[in-house]
Amino acid sequence: MTFKKILLFCCISFLIYPIYGQTSCNCSQALKQLISKIETEYPGFPEKVKQHNDLYQAKKSILNKKSLNAKNEACVTLLQEYLNFFQDEHIVLRSLTVARKKVSETMASPAEPEEEVIAKAINPEVFYIKIGSFAYENITPVKDLIVKHKEQIENSKGLIIDIRNNGGGTDDVYQPILPYVLTNPIRIMSVEFFATHTLINGLRDYALKNMKPGTDSISEAKKIEDDLKEYKDNIGKFVLYGDKKVLIDTIVLHKKSPTQVIILANRNVASSGENFLFSCRQSKKVKIMGTPSMGALDYGSIREFKFGCDNYQLLLPTYRSARLPQYPIDNIGVQPDIYLDESIPDWIDYAVHYIQE
């Protein structure tokens, strides 16, 4: 696996790791060490604190005093209150003790899984696709869906793609759809990785674990270290991925495709779901309908960051978008072309009528 492909592996599943360390921190300890980790290794820290430093310092002071007496779930709430200052959905903190208890309760009464990938012809003119998640496991179902319904999609006047409540995953899931949606090459902003030892060690471990059988391990390990050199030489700084801030992606379009595409999105669309909206809105035949998305796209590629308290798990993003600071999306969201309010109970029906009018 090339180093480029490793860096493109931008999301990890939110799993609860069954590994418990030896260092269990009290609340005051945990807060101080969490603050230190955020201030030195979270890529969004400088930008998010720059204009609100007085408020940030006051928040830290109040929480440090509260942490002296906080225990168990009260401590988890306090730590989360600190992280909420940054308003970044890609920062995740878990108490492993509380998480283990919740997993046990869920296993005792498992919920019925909801079907995430659905396709159907609403009428001879309109085809409907729902993708509830861009999780890695949906890559194959979406590919299969496109192959199975190829003729129906190509011969439809309108295509409705419903990604409401899609919290993201990997951009690979929606790639087979783009040739039916786009009308022209699209501009994609690159990212800047924040060089930390956590990022470097994570990339190295991932590369070593994915070496092909029969590979000369010594020469491959040397190549990996050479690839990591730019990051090792720039600890605490941002490193641009690739050599350009803006990439032009020329998707090979299908000769036959719908003339109108409606994408339904709501407040719960985030991360790679918003990447999908960004790409598709550059097409001349796309309308986004619904509400603004969540706004969780400025920072990404999360991985676990150890902060010295093994009774907690901390996940942080490792890059920022090259859009920043000129074009932030966090807590703003991708705006729809047509806003659908609560007076429209059936968004699919509205989209169908829009296409047919």
C-alpha positions as CSV (number, residue, x, y, z in Angstrom):
1,M,0.0,0.0,0.0
2,T,1.4,3.4,-1.0
3,F,1.8,6.2,1.6
4,K,-0.6,8.3,-0.4
5,K,-3.3,5.7,0.0
6,I,-2.6,5.5,3.7
7,L,-3.2,9.2,4.1
8,L,-6.4,9.0,2.1
9,F,-7.7,6.5,4.7
10,C,-9.4,9.5,6.4
11,C,-11.9,8.1,8.9
12,I,-11.8,5.4,11.5
13,S,-14.8,3.6,13.0
14,F,-16.0,4.7,16.4
15,L,-15.1,1.5,18.2
16,I,-14.6,0.9,21.9
17,Y,-11.2,-0.7,22.2
18,P,-11.1,-3.6,24.7
19,I,-7.7,-2.6,26.0
20,Y,-7.4,-1.1,29.4
21,G,-4.2,0.4,30.6
22,Q,-2.7,0.8,34.0
23,T,-3.0,4.5,34.6
24,S,-6.4,5.6,35.9
25,C,-6.7,9.3,36.5
26,N,-8.8,11.2,38.9
27,C,-10.9,14.1,37.4
28,S,-8.4,16.9,38.2
29,Q,-5.6,14.9,36.6
30,A,-7.6,13.9,33.6
31,L,-8.7,17.5,32.9
32,K,-5.2,18.9,33.2
33,Q,-3.7,16.3,30.9
34,L,-6.6,16.6,28.4
35,I,-6.1,20.4,28.2
36,S,-2.4,19.8,27.6
37,K,-3.1,17.4,24.8
38,I,-5.7,19.6,23.1
39,E,-3.5,22.7,23.3
40,T,-0.5,21.0,21.7
41,E,-2.0,18.5,19.3
42,Y,-5.5,19.5,18.2
43,P,-5.1,21.1,14.8
44,G,-8.1,23.4,15.4
45,F,-6.8,24.9,18.6
46,P,-5.0,28.0,17.4
47,E,-7.9,29.1,15.1
48,K,-10.7,28.4,17.5
49,V,-9.1,30.1,20.5
50,K,-7.5,33.1,18.7
51,Q,-10.5,35.4,19.0
52,H,-11.9,34.0,22.3
53,N,-8.8,33.6,24.4
54,D,-10.2,35.4,27.5
55,L,-13.3,33.3,27.4
56,Y,-11.2,30.1,27.0
57,Q,-9.0,31.0,29.9
58,A,-12.0,31.7,32.1
59,K,-13.6,28.4,31.1
60,K,-10.4,26.5,32.0
61,S,-10.2,28.2,35.4
62,I,-13.8,27.3,36.3
63,L,-13.5,23.7,35.2
64,N,-10.2,23.2,37.0
65,K,-11.9,24.2,40.3
66,K,-14.9,21.9,39.6
67,S,-12.7,19.0,38.7
68,L,-11.4,18.8,42.3
69,N,-14.6,17.2,43.5
70,A,-16.0,15.6,40.3
71,K,-16.2,11.8,40.1
72,N,-17.4,9.1,37.7
73,E,-20.1,10.4,35.3
74,A,-19.9,13.9,36.7
75,C,-16.3,14.0,35.6
76,V,-17.1,12.8,32.1
77,T,-19.7,15.6,31.8
78,L,-17.0,18.1,33.0
79,L,-14.4,16.9,30.5
80,Q,-17.0,17.0,27.7
81,E,-17.9,20.6,28.8
82,Y,-14.3,21.6,28.2
83,L,-14.2,19.9,24.7
84,N,-17.6,21.5,23.8
85,F,-15.8,24.9,23.7
86,F,-14.2,23.9,20.4
87,Q,-17.5,22.9,18.8
88,D,-15.9,20.2,16.7
89,E,-17.9,17.0,16.1
90,H,-14.7,15.2,15.3
91,I,-13.5,15.4,18.9
92,V,-14.7,12.4,20.8
93,L,-14.1,11.5,24.4
94,R,-15.2,8.3,26.1
95,S,-15.1,7.0,29.6
96,L,-14.2,3.3,28.9
97,T,-15.8,2.2,32.1
98,V,-19.2,3.9,31.2
99,A,-18.8,2.7,27.6
100,R,-18.3,-0.9,28.6
101,K,-21.4,-0.8,30.8
102,K,-23.5,0.7,27.8
103,V,-22.2,-2.0,25.5
104,S,-23.3,-4.7,27.9
105,E,-26.8,-3.2,28.1
106,T,-27.0,-2.9,24.3
107,M,-26.0,-6.6,23.8
108,A,-28.7,-7.6,26.2
109,S,-31.4,-5.9,24.1
110,P,-30.0,-5.4,20.6
111,A,-31.9,-2.9,18.4
112,E,-33.2,-3.9,15.0
113,P,-30.7,-2.5,12.4
114,E,-32.2,0.0,9.9
115,E,-31.5,-0.6,6.2
116,E,-29.0,2.0,5.1
117,V,-28.9,1.5,1.3
118,I,-32.2,1.6,-0.6
119,A,-33.0,2.0,-4.3
120,K,-36.4,2.1,-6.1
121,A,-38.2,3.6,-9.0
122,I,-40.8,6.1,-7.6
123,N,-42.4,6.3,-11.1
124,P,-41.1,5.9,-14.7
125,E,-39.5,9.3,-14.6
126,V,-37.9,9.4,-11.1
127,F,-35.5,7.1,-9.4
128,Y,-34.7,7.2,-5.7
129,I,-31.6,6.2,-3.8
130,K,-31.2,6.4,-0.1
131,I,-27.8,6.1,1.6
132,G,-28.1,6.5,5.4
133,S,-24.4,6.2,6.0
134,F,-21.1,6.4,4.1
135,A,-19.6,3.8,6.5
136,Y,-16.9,1.6,4.9
137,E,-19.2,-1.4,4.8
138,N,-21.5,0.3,2.5
139,I,-18.9,0.6,-0.4
140,T,-20.0,-2.8,-1.9
141,P,-23.8,-2.3,-1.4
142,V,-23.7,1.0,-3.3
143,K,-21.5,-0.4,-6.1
144,D,-23.9,-3.3,-6.4
145,L,-26.9,-0.9,-6.4
146,I,-25.5,1.1,-9.3
147,V,-24.8,-2.0,-11.4
148,K,-28.2,-3.6,-10.7
149,H,-30.2,-0.4,-11.5
150,K,-27.9,1.0,-14.2
151,E,-30.6,1.2,-16.9
152,Q,-33.3,2.6,-14.6
153,I,-31.0,5.4,-13.5
154,E,-29.8,6.2,-17.0
155,N,-33.3,6.4,-18.4
156,S,-34.8,8.4,-15.6
157,K,-35.5,12.1,-16.0
158,G,-34.8,12.8,-12.4
159,L,-32.7,11.2,-9.6
160,I,-33.3,11.8,-5.9
161,I,-30.4,11.0,-3.6
162,D,-31.5,11.0,0.1
163,I,-28.6,11.3,2.5
164,R,-30.6,12.6,5.5
165,N,-29.0,11.6,8.8
166,N,-25.9,10.5,7.1
167,G,-23.1,11.2,9.6
168,G,-20.3,10.4,7.2
169,G,-17.7,7.6,6.8
170,T,-15.5,7.4,3.7
171,D,-15.8,9.2,0.4
172,D,-15.2,5.9,-1.4
173,V,-18.9,5.0,-0.8
174,Y,-20.3,7.7,-3.1
175,Q,-17.7,7.6,-5.9
176,P,-19.8,5.2,-8.2
177,I,-22.7,7.8,-8.1
178,L,-20.7,10.8,-9.2
179,P,-20.7,9.9,-13.0
180,Y,-24.5,10.2,-13.0
181,V,-24.6,13.4,-11.0
182,L,-21.7,15.7,-12.2
183,T,-21.7,17.7,-15.4
184,N,-18.1,19.0,-15.2
185,P,-14.7,18.6,-13.4
186,I,-14.9,19.6,-9.7
187,R,-12.6,21.6,-7.5
188,I,-11.5,19.8,-4.3
189,M,-9.6,21.6,-1.6
190,S,-6.6,19.7,-0.2
191,V,-5.8,19.3,3.5
192,E,-3.0,20.2,5.9
193,F,-1.9,17.6,8.4
194,F,-0.8,18.7,11.8
195,A,2.5,16.9,12.4
196,T,2.5,15.2,15.8
197,H,4.2,12.1,17.1
198,T,0.7,10.5,17.4
199,L,0.1,11.0,13.7
200,I,3.6,9.8,12.7
201,N,3.3,6.6,14.8
202,G,-0.2,5.9,13.6
203,L,0.8,6.2,9.9
204,R,3.9,4.1,10.5
205,D,2.0,1.3,12.3
206,Y,-0.8,1.3,9.7
207,A,1.8,1.0,6.9
208,L,3.8,-1.7,8.5
209,K,0.6,-3.8,9.3
210,N,-0.5,-3.5,5.6
211,M,2.8,-4.5,3.9
212,K,2.1,-7.1,1.2
213,P,3.3,-10.7,1.8
214,G,6.7,-11.3,0.4
215,T,7.8,-7.7,0.7
216,D,11.4,-7.0,1.7
217,S,10.5,-5.7,5.2
218,I,13.8,-3.8,5.7
219,S,13.6,-1.8,2.5
220,E,9.9,-1.2,2.9
221,A,10.4,0.0,6.5
222,K,13.1,2.4,5.2
223,K,10.8,3.7,2.5
224,I,8.1,4.3,5.1
225,E,10.5,6.3,7.3
226,D,11.5,8.3,4.2
227,D,7.9,9.1,3.5
228,L,7.4,10.2,7.1
229,K,10.4,12.5,7.0
230,E,8.5,15.7,6.2
231,Y,6.2,15.1,9.1
232,K,9.1,14.3,11.5
233,D,10.9,17.5,10.4
234,N,7.9,19.7,11.1
235,I,6.6,18.6,14.5
236,G,4.0,21.1,15.7
237,K,3.5,22.5,12.2
238,F,1.0,22.0,9.3
239,V,2.1,20.0,6.3
240,L,0.2,20.3,3.1
241,Y,-0.9,17.0,1.6
242,G,0.4,16.9,-1.9
243,D,1.8,20.0,-3.7
244,K,-1.4,21.9,-4.4
245,K,-4.1,23.4,-2.2
246,V,-6.7,23.0,-4.9
247,L,-7.1,19.8,-6.9
248,I,-9.2,19.4,-10.1
249,D,-10.9,16.0,-10.2
250,T,-12.1,15.0,-13.7
251,I,-14.7,12.3,-13.3
252,V,-15.5,10.3,-16.4
253,L,-19.2,10.9,-16.9
254,H,-21.8,8.4,-18.2
255,K,-23.1,9.2,-21.6
256,K,-26.7,8.7,-20.4
257,S,-27.8,10.1,-17.0
258,P,-30.7,11.9,-15.4
259,T,-31.2,15.6,-16.4
260,Q,-32.1,16.6,-12.9
261,V,-30.6,15.5,-9.6
262,I,-32.1,16.4,-6.2
263,I,-30.1,15.7,-3.0
264,L,-32.1,15.7,0.3
265,A,-30.0,16.7,3.3
266,N,-30.7,17.7,6.9
267,R,-28.9,18.9,10.0
268,N,-27.6,15.4,10.7
269,V,-25.5,15.2,7.6
270,A,-21.8,15.6,8.5
271,S,-18.2,14.9,7.5
272,S,-18.0,12.9,4.3
273,G,-21.7,13.5,3.9
274,E,-20.9,17.1,3.6
275,N,-18.0,16.3,1.2
276,F,-20.6,14.7,-1.0
277,L,-22.7,17.9,-0.9
278,F,-19.6,20.0,-1.7
279,S,-18.8,17.9,-4.8
280,C,-22.3,17.5,-6.1
281,R,-23.2,21.2,-5.7
282,Q,-20.6,22.0,-8.4
283,S,-22.8,20.2,-11.0
284,K,-25.0,22.3,-13.1
285,K,-28.0,19.9,-12.8
286,V,-28.0,19.4,-9.0
287,K,-30.3,21.0,-6.4
288,I,-29.7,20.4,-2.7
289,M,-33.0,20.5,-0.7
290,G,-33.5,20.5,3.0
291,T,-31.8,22.3,5.8
292,P,-28.2,23.3,6.4
293,S,-26.0,20.3,7.2
294,M,-24.3,19.9,10.6
295,G,-21.0,21.7,9.9
296,A,-18.3,19.1,10.7
297,L,-15.9,19.3,7.8
298,D,-13.1,21.7,8.7
299,Y,-11.0,19.1,10.6
300,G,-10.9,15.4,9.9
301,S,-9.0,12.1,9.7
302,I,-9.5,11.2,13.4
303,R,-7.4,8.8,15.4
304,E,-6.8,7.9,19.0
305,F,-4.6,10.2,21.0
306,K,-3.2,9.0,24.3
307,F,-3.2,11.6,27.1
308,G,-2.0,9.6,30.0
309,C,-5.4,8.5,31.4
310,D,-6.2,4.9,30.3
311,N,-9.7,5.1,31.8
312,Y,-10.6,7.4,28.9
313,Q,-10.3,7.3,25.1
314,L,-9.7,10.4,23.1
315,L,-10.2,10.7,19.4
316,L,-8.9,13.8,17.6
317,P,-8.7,15.0,14.0
318,T,-5.3,15.2,12.4
319,Y,-5.8,17.7,9.6
320,R,-7.5,20.9,8.7
321,S,-9.0,21.8,5.3
322,A,-7.0,24.1,3.1
323,R,-10.2,26.2,2.9
324,L,-9.4,27.7,6.3
325,P,-9.5,30.3,7.6
326,Q,-11.2,31.9,4.6
327,Y,-14.1,29.5,4.2
328,P,-15.1,27.7,7.4
329,I,-17.9,25.2,7.5
330,D,-17.9,23.9,11.1
331,N,-21.1,24.9,12.9
332,I,-22.3,26.7,9.8
333,G,-23.0,23.7,7.5
334,V,-23.4,23.4,3.7
335,Q,-26.4,25.5,2.8
336,P,-29.3,24.0,0.7
337,D,-30.3,25.6,-2.6
338,I,-34.0,25.2,-1.5
339,Y,-34.8,25.3,2.2
340,L,-37.5,22.9,3.3
341,D,-39.2,23.8,6.5
342,E,-41.6,21.9,8.8
343,S,-44.6,22.9,6.7
344,I,-43.4,20.4,4.1
345,P,-44.0,17.0,5.7
346,D,-42.9,14.7,2.8
347,W,-39.6,15.8,1.3
348,I,-39.5,13.0,-1.2
349,D,-42.9,13.9,-2.5
350,Y,-41.8,17.6,-2.8
351,A,-38.7,16.5,-4.8
352,V,-40.7,14.4,-7.1
353,H,-43.1,17.2,-7.9
354,Y,-40.2,19.6,-8.4
355,I,-38.7,17.3,-11.0
356,Q,-41.9,16.8,-12.8
357,E,-43.1,20.4,-12.9
